[in-house]
Amino acid sequence: MKKLKKINGKLLAADIAECAVFAALMVAGAYITIPIPVVPLSFQTVISVLAGILLGWKKGAISMTVYCAAGLIGIPVFTQGGGIFYVLKPSFGYILGFILGAAVSGLIAGKSNLPLWRYIVGALAGFLADYLVGIPYCLVAAYLASPAVDLWKLFVTGGLLFMPKDAVLSVLAALLAWRVMPYVGKNRKATKVEKD
């Protein structure tokens, strides 16, 4: 087999492809939604958690950053389109949270041969990291747009209502990752040998 070509001595073509796959999955996740006011219900939190666990914290965060950047330059990859002014939308905080969520889940559970509980903790920590960024951003953006907004109602409808769904899906993602990681780990070792 040919050695994979290094780009700037750090990223390999396979790494770039893996990041691109998860960025594309985020786009698909944005369009598979249940329309609800303020923050549409999507499956992107789980995809960001899986990106962190399966790719590791760096590549997971890179894949989510690529998704975020693509939307900000105007490619309609977000739930409600794209463009730089998307930063004014209350839901943009969750998009930023995907980056942190992938990094956190990857730091905790981004290695193969870990016990199941570690994947579950990583997935739940990643999901909570997303909400840790998303909820305050949602409240501040909505308040700046309309100071008369009922912040408590927004907190419930823009965050709290979605948390049980994302928590359950994150646990299911952890189970999936736990089953898949032995194969991902083998591929990582093979790629590492090929690099050397």
Salt bridges, closest charged atoms under 4 A:
ASP15 OD1 - LYS59 NZ 2.90
GLU18 OE1 - LYS59 NZ 2.53
ASP166 OD1 - LYS165 NZ 2.51
